[in-house]
């Protein structure tokens, strides 16, 4: 969502032309699941600023979370939603999700040859145990979803909804911190099985919204 505010007119035009060309029944937006680990300086992700040192009183740095999640990301998402509803005028339901709780186990992109992980430093076992890193990501994604709820609220009348996926994979039978790999391909992306579980939740929400709109 970076740079969205500076290019409002451009994005509104893009949204309008895309919607006209594709005529979707609904719109699904990732509300910042990638942004919370975005690497703006090419050497440190946002997690270095958001996560407190292991063993601290709080797993997260409150001031950093307030500034980045409730400040930067909230402003960007609000701008995206305003541009969208200016185009849709409430005619298309819009869903915003904030991801589920990933497990920072160090398994990254291109495994096993490249193995470029995303969730540094939480995947550094010299700094965080798997449980401690997972707790940080759970709390951070929960904060992200709280922010999404706040950003979505002013646009509820235009059909914008928060789709909360947190805890969806962890609710699957047999899921635990020692048995999560059937649902997580790596430390950020689900397996096909995991995506199917999440997609079912999304499908149910979209189907219900479309049925309500047509009744």
N, C-alpha and C positions, 0 to 999 in steps of 0.2 A: 504493500500500500504506500510505499515511499514515494514522495514527490507528487502525490495526488492533488494536494491543495494548490500547487503552483500551476496545474494544467487543467483546471476545472472545465473550461470551455471545450478544450480538446476532448476530454474524456466524455463529456455529455454528448458530443457529436458522435463519438465512437459507440457509445451505448445505444444511441438512437438508431444508427445505421445497422448495428449488429442485431438489435431486436427486430427491426423491420425486415432484415434478410432472413432471420431464422425463426421468428415468431414462437418463442418458447412458451410453454405452459406455466413454467415456474423458473425462478432463478435461485441458484445455490452459491453462496459466497463463503470462502474460507476467511474467517474474521481475524486472522493474525497468527495461525498456528505455525507458519514459517517465520514470521517476523520476530517471534520471541527467541529464535536462535540465529537470526540474521547476523552476518559477519560484516559490519560496515567498514572496519579498518583493515580487513584482509588478514588479520592475525589474532583477533579476539572477537568471539561472538558476544551478543548481548548477555548471555548467561554468566559471563565473567563479572558483569556489573549487577545482575539481578540476584544471583545466588550468594548467600552468606557463606563464609568459610565453614567447613564441616566442624561440628561440635559447638557452633554458636547457639545463642539462645533462640534465635529464629532462623528457619531455613532460608528465608528470603531477606533481601535488603529492602525494608519498607519504603524508604525515600526513592530508591531507584525504580521500584515497581510503580510507585505513584507517578513518577515523572514519565516513565516509558509506556507503561500499559494504560494508565488512566489519563495520561497527558498526550503523548505522541500518537499512540495507536488509536485512542478514542477519537482524536481530531481527524486522523486520516479516514477511519471507518465512517464517521459522521459525514464527511465530505463525499465519500463514495455513495452512501445511502441517499444523500440529498440529490446528487446528480441522477441517480437511478430513478427515484420517485418523481423527479421533475420530468423524466421521460415516460415512465410507465403510468403516472397519474393514478396509481393504485389498481391498475387493471391486471397486473401480474403479481402473484404472491412471491415474496422475496424471503429466503431463509438464510440466516447467517449462523454458521457453526464455528466453534472454537476448538475443535479437535478433541481427541480422547487423551488419556494419560500415557505418554510414551515411557519406555524403560531405557535409561541411558547406560546400555551395556557395552558400548564401544563398537558394536557391529554396524558398519557404515556402508556407503555406496561402493560398488565394485568389489564386494567381497568375493573371493578371498584375495584377489590380486592387488587391488588398490586399497580397499577398506578405508575409505575416507569418512570418518564419523562426523556427526553434526553437534552432539550435545556436550562438547568440551566446555568446562572442565569436569562436569558431573560424571563423565565416563572414566575419569582417571582414578583407578582403584587405590593409588597412593594418597589421594585426597578425600575421596568419598567412597563409602561402601555402596554396594548396589542398592540396598534399602534406603540409605540416606539420599542418594542421587534420585531415586524414584520418588521419594517424598518431596524433594524440591520441585520436580517436574509436575507432580500432582497438584501441589499448592499453586504453582505458577499458572498452569492451565486452568485451574479453578478461578484464579484472579482474572485471567483473560476472559473467561466466560461471564464473570460478573460484569466486567467492562462492556462486553457485547450486549448484555441485557440492558445496561444503561444507555448505550448508543442506539439501540433499536427502539426503545420506548417512545421517543418523539415521533417515530414514523409508523407506529402501530396502526393508525387509521388508514395508512396507505398500503396496508397488507404486508408489512415487514415483520418477521418473526425471528426470535432467537431459537435455534435448534441445538439443544444441549446434548452432546454426545458423551460427556464425561462419565466414566464408569461403565460404559456399554460393554467393552471387551472384558473388563474385570468381572463382570456379572456372569460370564459364560461358565458353565459347569467345568470344574477341574482347573480353572485359571488360578494361578498363584504366582508369587514372585520367583518361585523355583520352577514354574511350569507355565510360561507365557509364550514360548516360541511358536506354538501352533497358530497364534493370532498376530504375532509381530515378526515381520520379515527381517527388520533391522531396528535400530534404536529410534527410528522416526516413522517408518512406514509399515502398515499392517501387511500381513500375507493376504492371499486371495480369500482365504477363509475369514480373516479379520475384516477385510473390506466388505464381504458379503453380509456380515453381521451389522456393520455400520450402515450399509446401503439399505438394509431392511428397515432400519429406524427412519432413515431419510425418506424412503418410499412411502412409509406409513403416514408420515407427516404431510408430505406433498399430496398424497391421495386424499387425505382428510380435508386439506385446505381446498382442493379443487372441487370436491364433492359439496363442501359448504358453500362455495361460491356459485355453484350451479343450481343449488336448491332454492 
